């Protein structure tokens, strides 16, 4: 066996061996996780609104049509807010926490306070408020 050059020291070998491990151990930042959680919750809401529309088309009216449309739009806005939040934008956090608040009010009005949907919306709203200071401030107005 022919070796070229000096052999690396023990600390150098350890550093090389740990390089991939350290890169893989760094997870996504909290705002990305919270943003994608909002995307998942909003996507479930959009799916729910679409399925309500499909079942209503088959003659089984589960909810009034206006409520289905408003719920679908609010869930779509929640998806958009989650995507912006995952990008680290404060407007995404503002939109996501607003949609969480509206969802909490709607669930409170129908008496669904103890449901998983209520707890998830409350937890995600609190998480957005917690991660808000870590987000990028809006760009300053550029003068011409």
Backbone as JSON Lines, residues from 0, in Angstrom:
{"i":0,"aa":"X","n":[0.84,-1.16,0.0],"ca":[0.0,0.0,0.0],"c":[0.9,1.24,0.0]}
{"i":1,"aa":"X","n":[0.63,2.12,-0.92],"ca":[1.43,3.34,-1.07],"c":[0.61,4.51,-0.55]}
{"i":2,"aa":"X","n":[1.16,5.22,0.4],"ca":[0.49,6.39,0.95],"c":[1.12,7.63,0.35]}
{"i":3,"aa":"X","n":[0.3,8.56,-0.03],"ca":[0.82,9.83,-0.54],"c":[0.56,10.9,0.48]}
{"i":4,"aa":"X","n":[1.58,11.6,0.85],"ca":[1.43,12.69,1.8],"c":[1.38,12.2,3.22]}
{"i":5,"aa":"X","n":[1.4,13.14,4.14],"ca":[1.36,12.75,5.55],"c":[-0.05,12.28,5.93]}
{"i":6,"aa":"X","n":[-0.11,11.37,6.88],"ca":[-1.42,10.88,7.32],"c":[-2.08,11.95,8.2]}
{"i":7,"aa":"X","n":[-3.39,12.07,8.1],"ca":[-4.07,13.1,8.9],"c":[-4.01,12.74,10.38]}
{"i":8,"aa":"X","n":[-4.0,13.77,11.19],"ca":[-3.98,13.55,12.63],"c":[-5.32,12.98,13.08]}
{"i":9,"aa":"X","n":[-5.36,12.53,14.31],"ca":[-6.57,11.91,14.84],"c":[-7.73,12.92,14.89]}
{"i":10,"aa":"X","n":[-7.44,14.15,15.29],"ca":[-8.51,15.15,15.36],"c":[-9.03,15.5,13.97]}
{"i":11,"aa":"X","n":[-8.15,15.51,12.98],"ca":[-8.58,15.79,11.6],"c":[-9.48,14.67,11.09]}
{"i":12,"aa":"X","n":[-9.12,13.42,11.38],"ca":[-9.96,12.29,10.96],"c":[-11.32,12.37,11.63]}
{"i":13,"aa":"X","n":[-11.36,12.72,12.9],"ca":[-12.62,12.81,13.62],"c":[-13.49,13.94,13.05]}
{"i":14,"aa":"X","n":[-12.86,15.07,12.73],"ca":[-13.6,16.18,12.15],"c":[-14.22,15.79,10.81]}
{"i":15,"aa":"X","n":[-13.45,15.08,9.99],"ca":[-13.98,14.64,8.69],"c":[-15.13,13.67,8.88]}
{"i":16,"aa":"X","n":[-15.0,12.79,9.83],"ca":[-16.04,11.79,10.06],"c":[-17.32,12.43,10.58]}
{"i":17,"aa":"X","n":[-17.21,13.5,11.35],"ca":[-18.38,14.15,11.94],"c":[-19.01,15.19,11.03]}
{"i":18,"aa":"X","n":[-18.36,15.53,9.93],"ca":[-18.86,16.6,9.07],"c":[-20.27,16.29,8.57]}
{"i":19,"aa":"X","n":[-20.51,15.12,8.04],"ca":[-21.84,14.77,7.53],"c":[-22.86,14.67,8.65]}
{"i":20,"aa":"X","n":[-22.45,14.15,9.8],"ca":[-23.36,14.02,10.93],"c":[-23.83,15.37,11.41]}
{"i":21,"aa":"X","n":[-22.93,16.32,11.5],"ca":[-23.32,17.65,11.96],"c":[-24.24,18.34,10.97]}
{"i":22,"aa":"X","n":[-24.01,18.13,9.68],"ca":[-24.88,18.75,8.69],"c":[-26.27,18.13,8.74]}
{"i":23,"aa":"X","n":[-26.36,16.84,8.98],"ca":[-27.67,16.2,9.03],"c":[-28.38,16.42,10.35]}
{"i":24,"aa":"X","n":[-27.64,16.74,11.4],"ca":[-28.28,16.92,12.69],"c":[-28.95,18.28,12.82]}
{"i":25,"aa":"X","n":[-28.6,19.22,11.99],"ca":[-29.24,20.53,12.05],"c":[-30.61,20.42,11.39]}
{"i":26,"aa":"X","n":[-31.63,20.64,12.17],"ca":[-32.99,20.54,11.65],"c":[-33.48,21.87,11.13]}
{"i":27,"aa":"X","n":[-34.69,21.89,10.6],"ca":[-35.25,23.16,10.13],"c":[-35.54,24.09,11.3]}
{"i":28,"aa":"X","n":[-35.57,25.36,11.02],"ca":[-35.83,26.34,12.07],"c":[-37.3,26.27,12.49]}
{"i":29,"aa":"X","n":[-37.62,26.79,13.67],"ca":[-39.0,26.68,14.17],"c":[-40.04,27.3,13.26]}
{"i":30,"aa":"X","n":[-39.72,28.42,12.62],"ca":[-40.74,29.05,11.78],"c":[-41.07,28.19,10.57]}
{"i":31,"aa":"X","n":[-40.13,27.39,10.1],"ca":[-40.41,26.5,8.97],"c":[-41.35,25.38,9.41]}
{"i":32,"aa":"X","n":[-41.11,24.8,10.56],"ca":[-41.96,23.72,11.07],"c":[-43.37,24.25,11.34]}
{"i":33,"aa":"X","n":[-43.47,25.4,11.97],"ca":[-44.77,25.98,12.28],"c":[-45.5,26.38,10.99]}
{"i":34,"aa":"X","n":[-44.76,26.89,10.02],"ca":[-45.36,27.25,8.73],"c":[-45.94,26.04,8.01]}
{"i":35,"aa":"X","n":[-45.17,24.95,7.98],"ca":[-45.67,23.75,7.3],"c":[-46.8,23.09,8.08]}
{"i":36,"aa":"X","n":[-46.83,23.26,9.39],"ca":[-47.98,22.78,10.16],"c":[-49.24,23.55,9.78]}
{"i":37,"aa":"X","n":[-49.09,24.87,9.55],"ca":[-50.22,25.66,9.08],"c":[-50.65,25.23,7.68]}
{"i":38,"aa":"X","n":[-49.68,24.92,6.83],"ca":[-50.01,24.45,5.48],"c":[-50.81,23.15,5.56]}
{"i":39,"aa":"X","n":[-50.38,22.23,6.42],"ca":[-51.1,20.95,6.55],"c":[-52.51,21.17,7.09]}
{"i":40,"aa":"X","n":[-52.66,22.02,8.11],"ca":[-53.98,22.29,8.67],"c":[-54.89,22.98,7.65]}
{"i":41,"aa":"X","n":[-54.33,23.91,6.89],"ca":[-55.11,24.57,5.86],"c":[-55.49,23.63,4.73]}
{"i":42,"aa":"X","n":[-54.58,22.73,4.35],"ca":[-54.89,21.77,3.3],"c":[-56.01,20.82,3.74]}
{"i":43,"aa":"X","n":[-56.01,20.43,5.01],"ca":[-57.11,19.61,5.51],"c":[-58.43,20.37,5.45]}
{"i":44,"aa":"X","n":[-58.38,21.66,5.75],"ca":[-59.59,22.48,5.66],"c":[-60.1,22.62,4.24]}
{"i":45,"aa":"X","n":[-59.18,22.79,3.29],"ca":[-59.59,22.88,1.88],"c":[-60.19,21.55,1.43]}
{"i":46,"aa":"X","n":[-59.55,20.45,1.82],"ca":[-60.08,19.13,1.48],"c":[-61.46,18.92,2.09]}
{"i":47,"aa":"X","n":[-61.63,19.37,3.31],"ca":[-62.93,19.25,3.97],"c":[-63.99,20.06,3.24]}
{"i":48,"aa":"X","n":[-63.65,21.27,2.82],"ca":[-64.61,22.11,2.09],"c":[-64.96,21.48,0.74]}
{"i":49,"aa":"X","n":[-63.96,20.92,0.07],"ca":[-64.24,20.27,-1.22],"c":[-65.1,19.03,-1.04]}
{"i":50,"aa":"X","n":[-64.84,18.27,-0.01],"ca":[-65.65,17.07,0.2],"c":[-67.07,17.44,0.62]}
{"i":51,"aa":"X","n":[-67.22,18.51,1.38],"ca":[-68.56,18.99,1.72],"c":[-69.31,19.38,0.45]}
{"i":52,"aa":"X","n":[-68.63,20.03,-0.45],"ca":[-69.25,20.41,-1.72],"c":[-69.64,19.19,-2.54]}
{"i":53,"aa":"X","n":[-68.8,18.16,-2.53],"ca":[-69.12,16.95,-3.28],"c":[-70.31,16.22,-2.68]}
{"i":54,"aa":"X","n":[-70.36,16.14,-1.35],"ca":[-71.48,15.45,-0.73],"c":[-72.76,16.25,-0.88]}
{"i":55,"aa":"X","n":[-72.67,17.58,-0.86],"ca":[-73.85,18.41,-1.07],"c":[-74.37,18.24,-2.49]}
{"i":56,"aa":"X","n":[-73.46,17.99,-3.44],"ca":[-73.89,17.78,-4.83],"c":[-74.63,16.47,-4.98]}
{"i":57,"aa":"X","n":[-74.41,15.52,-4.08],"ca":[-75.1,14.23,-4.13],"c":[-76.41,14.25,-3.37]}
{"i":58,"aa":"X","n":[-76.83,15.4,-2.93],"ca":[-78.11,15.52,-2.27],"c":[-78.05,15.49,-0.75]}
{"i":59,"aa":"X","n":[-76.88,15.34,-0.17],"ca":[-76.75,15.33,1.28],"c":[-76.14,16.66,1.69]}
{"i":60,"aa":"X","n":[-76.97,17.6,2.11],"ca":[-76.49,18.91,2.5],"c":[-76.04,18.85,3.96]}
{"i":61,"aa":"X","n":[-74.73,18.94,4.19],"ca":[-74.2,18.86,5.54],"c":[-74.07,20.24,6.17]}
{"i":62,"aa":"X","n":[-73.66,21.21,5.4],"ca":[-73.51,22.58,5.88],"c":[-74.06,23.52,4.82]}
{"i":63,"aa":"X","n":[-74.48,24.7,5.23],"ca":[-74.92,25.66,4.22],"c":[-73.79,26.01,3.25]}
{"i":64,"aa":"X","n":[-74.15,26.3,2.0],"ca":[-73.17,26.56,0.96],"c":[-72.23,27.71,1.26]}
{"i":65,"aa":"X","n":[-72.74,28.78,1.85],"ca":[-71.9,29.93,2.17],"c":[-70.84,29.56,3.2]}
{"i":66,"aa":"X","n":[-71.2,28.74,4.18],"ca":[-70.24,28.33,5.2],"c":[-69.13,27.49,4.59]}
{"i":67,"aa":"X","n":[-69.47,26.66,3.62],"ca":[-68.45,25.83,2.96],"c":[-67.49,26.71,2.16]}
{"i":68,"aa":"X","n":[-68.03,27.7,1.45],"ca":[-67.18,28.6,0.65],"c":[-66.27,29.42,1.56]}
{"i":69,"aa":"X","n":[-66.82,29.99,2.62],"ca":[-66.01,30.79,3.54],"c":[-64.95,29.92,4.22]}
{"i":70,"aa":"X","n":[-65.32,28.72,4.62],"ca":[-64.34,27.81,5.23],"c":[-63.24,27.43,4.27]}
{"i":71,"aa":"X","n":[-63.58,27.2,3.01],"ca":[-62.57,26.87,2.01],"c":[-61.62,28.03,1.74]}
{"i":72,"aa":"X","n":[-62.18,29.24,1.65],"ca":[-61.32,30.42,1.44],"c":[-60.41,30.68,2.64]}
{"i":73,"aa":"X","n":[-60.96,30.54,3.83],"ca":[-60.14,30.75,5.03],"c":[-59.03,29.71,5.11]}
{"i":74,"aa":"X","n":[-59.33,28.47,4.74],"ca":[-58.3,27.43,4.75],"c":[-57.25,27.68,3.68]}
{"i":75,"aa":"X","n":[-57.67,28.19,2.53],"ca":[-56.72,28.56,1.49],"c":[-55.79,29.68,1.94]}
{"i":76,"aa":"X","n":[-56.35,30.65,2.64],"ca":[-55.52,31.73,3.19],"c":[-54.57,31.21,4.28]}
{"i":77,"aa":"X","n":[-55.02,30.2,5.02],"ca":[-54.15,29.59,6.02],"c":[-52.96,28.89,5.36]}
{"i":78,"aa":"X","n":[-53.21,28.24,4.23],"ca":[-52.11,27.61,3.48],"c":[-51.13,28.68,3.0]}
{"i":79,"aa":"X","n":[-51.64,29.77,2.45],"ca":[-50.79,30.87,1.98],"c":[-49.98,31.47,3.13]}
{"i":80,"aa":"X","n":[-50.63,31.71,4.25],"ca":[-49.93,32.24,5.42],"c":[-48.86,31.29,5.92]}
{"i":81,"aa":"X","n":[-49.14,29.99,5.89],"ca":[-48.15,29.01,6.3],"c":[-46.94,28.98,5.39]}
{"i":82,"aa":"X","n":[-47.17,29.12,4.1],"ca":[-46.05,29.16,3.15],"c":[-45.19,30.4,3.36]}
{"i":83,"aa":"X","n":[-45.84,31.54,3.55],"ca":[-45.09,32.77,3.81],"c":[-44.34,32.68,5.14]}
{"i":84,"aa":"X","n":[-44.98,32.07,6.14],"ca":[-44.33,31.9,7.43],"c":[-43.12,30.99,7.31]}
{"i":85,"aa":"X","n":[-43.23,29.93,6.52],"ca":[-42.09,29.03,6.32],"c":[-40.94,29.75,5.63]}
{"i":86,"aa":"X","n":[-41.25,30.77,4.81],"ca":[-40.21,31.58,4.18],"c":[-39.61,32.6,5.14]}
{"i":87,"aa":"X","n":[-40.2,32.76,6.31],"ca":[-39.67,33.69,7.29],"c":[-40.22,35.09,7.17]}
{"i":88,"aa":"X","n":[-41.37,35.25,6.54],"ca":[-41.95,36.58,6.35],"c":[-42.98,36.88,7.44]}
{"i":89,"aa":"X","n":[-42.93,38.11,7.93],"ca":[-43.87,38.5,8.98],"c":[-45.31,38.58,8.48]}
{"i":90,"aa":"X","n":[-45.49,38.89,7.22],"ca":[-46.87,38.94,6.71],"c":[-47.5,37.55,6.76]}
{"i":91,"aa":"X","n":[-46.69,36.52,6.6],"ca":[-47.18,35.15,6.74],"c":[-47.6,34.86,8.16]}
{"i":92,"aa":"X","n":[-46.81,35.34,9.12],"ca":[-47.16,35.15,10.52],"c":[-48.45,35.89,10.86]}
{"i":93,"aa":"X","n":[-48.58,37.11,10.33],"ca":[-49.8,37.88,10.59],"c":[-51.02,37.21,10.0]}
{"i":94,"aa":"X","n":[-50.9,36.71,8.77],"ca":[-52.02,36.03,8.12],"c":[-52.34,34.72,8.84]}
{"i":95,"aa":"X","n":[-51.32,33.97,9.21],"ca":[-51.55,32.69,9.88],"c":[-52.21,32.87,11.24]}
{"i":96,"aa":"X","n":[-51.73,33.83,12.03],"ca":[-52.32,34.03,13.36],"c":[-53.73,34.6,13.24]}
{"i":97,"aa":"X","n":[-54.0,35.4,12.21],"ca":[-55.36,35.9,12.0],"c":[-56.31,34.77,11.64]}
{"i":98,"aa":"X","n":[-55.88,33.89,10.75],"ca":[-56.72,32.75,10.38],"c":[-56.9,31.78,11.55]}
{"i":99,"aa":"X","n":[-55.86,31.62,12.37],"ca":[-56.0,30.8,13.58],"c":[-57.03,31.4,14.51]}
{"i":100,"aa":"X","n":[-56.98,32.72,14.69],"ca":[-57.95,33.4,15.54],"c":[-59.38,33.26,15.03]}
{"i":101,"aa":"X","n":[-59.55,33.44,13.72],"ca":[-60.89,33.28,13.14],"c":[-61.39,31.85,13.28]}
{"i":102,"aa":"X","n":[-60.49,30.9,13.12],"ca":[-60.88,29.49,13.28],"c":[-61.29,29.21,14.73]}
{"i":103,"aa":"X","n":[-60.55,29.8,15.68],"ca":[-60.91,29.61,17.09],"c":[-62.27,30.22,17.41]}
{"i":104,"aa":"X","n":[-62.54,31.39,16.86],"ca":[-63.84,32.03,17.09],"c":[-64.96,31.19,16.49]}
{"i":105,"aa":"X","n":[-64.75,30.7,15.27],"ca":[-65.77,29.88,14.62],"c":[-66.01,28.59,15.39]}
{"i":106,"aa":"X","n":[-64.96,27.94,15.85],"ca":[-65.13,26.72,16.62],"c":[-65.79,26.99,17.97]}
{"i":107,"aa":"X","n":[-65.51,28.15,18.54],"ca":[-66.15,28.52,19.8],"c":[-67.64,28.77,19.59]}
{"i":108,"aa":"X","n":[-67.99,29.37,18.47],"ca":[-69.41,29.67,18.21],"c":[-70.24,28.41,17.99]}
{"i":109,"aa":"X","n":[-69.64,27.38,17.42],"ca":[-70.39,26.14,17.2],"c":[-70.26,25.18,18.38]}
{"i":110,"aa":"X","n":[-69.52,25.57,19.41],"ca":[-69.42,24.76,20.61],"c":[-68.41,23.63,20.54]}
{"i":111,"aa":"X","n":[-67.42,23.78,19.69],"ca":[-66.41,22.73,19.52],"c":[-65.11,23.12,20.21]}
{"i":112,"aa":"X","n":[-65.22,23.48,21.49],"ca":[-64.04,23.96,22.21],"c":[-63.1,22.82,22.58]}
{"i":113,"aa":"X","n":[-63.61,21.66,22.88],"ca":[-62.77,20.55,23.32],"c":[-62.24,19.67,22.2]}
{"i":114,"aa":"X","n":[-62.38,20.09,20.97],"ca":[-61.97,19.24,19.85],"c":[-60.48,19.37,19.55]}
{"i":115,"aa":"X","n":[-59.98,18.42,18.8],"ca":[-58.57,18.44,18.39],"c":[-58.29,19.63,17.48]}
{"i":116,"aa":"X","n":[-59.25,20.0,16.66],"ca":[-59.09,21.15,15.77],"c":[-58.9,22.44,16.57]}
{"i":117,"aa":"X","n":[-59.66,22.59,17.63],"ca":[-59.53,23.79,18.48],"c":[-58.17,23.82,19.15]}
{"i":118,"aa":"X","n":[-57.75,22.68,19.7],"ca":[-56.45,22.61,20.39],"c":[-55.3,22.86,19.41]}
{"i":119,"aa":"X","n":[-55.39,22.29,18.19],"ca":[-54.34,22.49,17.19],"c":[-54.26,23.95,16.77]}
{"i":120,"aa":"X","n":[-55.4,24.59,16.54],"ca":[-55.41,26.0,16.15],"c":[-54.87,26.89,17.26]}
{"i":121,"aa":"X","n":[-55.24,26.6,18.5],"ca":[-54.75,27.37,19.63],"c":[-53.23,27.2,19.78]}
{"i":122,"aa":"X","n":[-52.76,25.98,19.68],"ca":[-51.32,25.73,19.8],"c":[-50.52,26.37,18.69]}
{"i":123,"aa":"X","n":[-51.02,26.3,17.46],"ca":[-50.31,26.91,16.35],"c":[-50.34,28.43,16.44]}
{"i":124,"aa":"X","n":[-51.43,29.0,16.92],"ca":[-51.49,30.45,17.11],"c":[-50.48,30.92,18.14]}
{"i":125,"aa":"X","n":[-50.37,30.17,19.24],"ca":[-49.38,30.51,20.27],"c":[-47.97,30.35,19.71]}
{"i":126,"aa":"X","n":[-47.75,29.32,18.9],"ca":[-46.42,29.09,18.31],"c":[-46.03,30.23,17.37]}
{"i":127,"aa":"X","n":[-47.0,30.76,16.62],"ca":[-46.7,31.87,15.72],"c":[-46.3,33.1,16.52]}
{"i":128,"aa":"X","n":[-47.0,33.37,17.6],"ca":[-46.65,34.52,18.44],"c":[-45.26,34.31,19.04]}
{"i":129,"aa":"X","n":[-44.92,33.08,19.4],"ca":[-43.61,32.79,19.98],"c":[-42.49,32.99,18.96]}
{"i":130,"aa":"X","n":[-42.73,32.63,17.7],"ca":[-41.68,32.7,16.69],"c":[-41.61,34.07,16.01]}
{"i":131,"aa":"X","n":[-42.58,34.93,16.23],"ca":[-42.66,36.24,15.57],"c":[-41.37,37.06,15.67]}
{"i":132,"aa":"X","n":[-40.73,37.18,16.84],"ca":[-39.52,38.02,16.92],"c":[-38.36,37.5,16.07]}
{"i":133,"aa":"X","n":[-38.37,36.23,15.69],"ca":[-37.27,35.66,14.91],"c":[-37.41,35.92,13.41]}
{"i":134,"aa":"X","n":[-38.54,36.45,12.99],"ca":[-38.8,36.63,11.56],"c":[-38.19,37.93,11.06]}
{"i":135,"aa":"X","n":[-38.0,37.98,9.73],"ca":[-37.42,39.15,9.1],"c":[-38.4,40.32,9.16]}
{"i":136,"aa":"X","n":[-37.91,41.52,9.5],"ca":[-38.79,42.68,9.44],"c":[-39.1,43.01,7.99]}
{"i":137,"aa":"X","n":[-40.22,43.65,7.75],"ca":[-40.55,44.02,6.37],"c":[-39.5,44.96,5.79]}
{"i":138,"aa":"X","n":[-39.33,44.89,4.48],"ca":[-38.35,45.75,3.82],"c":[-38.72,47.21,4.01]}
{"i":139,"aa":"X","n":[-37.71,48.04,4.15],"ca":[-37.97,49.47,4.27],"c":[-38.36,50.01,2.91]}
{"i":140,"aa":"X","n":[-39.08,51.1,2.91],"ca":[-39.53,51.71,1.66],"c":[-38.32,52.28,0.93]}
{"i":141,"aa":"X","n":[-38.18,51.9,-0.31],"ca":[-37.03,52.39,-1.1],"c":[-37.41,53.69,-1.8]}
{"i":142,"aa":"X","n":[-36.54,54.65,-1.71],"ca":[-36.8,55.9,-2.42],"c":[-36.21,55.82,-3.82]}
{"i":143,"aa":"X","n":[-36.84,56.52,-4.74],"ca":[-36.4,56.45,-6.15],"c":[-35.17,57.24,-6.42]}
